[in-house]
Amino acid sequence: MATTTKVSKNICKLFVGNLPWTVGHQELKSYFKEFGRVITANVIFNKKTGFSRGYGFVTFNNLAPLEKIENEPKHILEGNYLNIQKT
């Protein structure tokens, strides 16, 4: 009998928009780690210019952080109000 690896359906991925151009992967991760264990935090950069495209993605290993994030009325990072959506 073959063994299969079960992929957790509890992984939660968020789109984070309106990021300041000064925010990189580490700053994004640092902001969201207060809500739970961050698996990945990636800011999307323009390959030609090297500047941030103003959005990124954050992945958590369970759904608990999502509830904490939704309970916050607004999220501000380096002066910008973040646009957060579950993907």
Secondary structure as UniProt FT lines:
FT   TURN            9..10
FT   STRAND          12..17
FT   TURN            21..22
FT   HELIX           25..32
FT   TURN            33..35
FT   STRAND          38..45
FT   TURN            47..49
FT   STRAND          52..60
FT   HELIX           64..71
FT   STRAND          76..77
FT   TURN            78..79
FT   STRAND          80..81
FT   STRAND          83..86
//
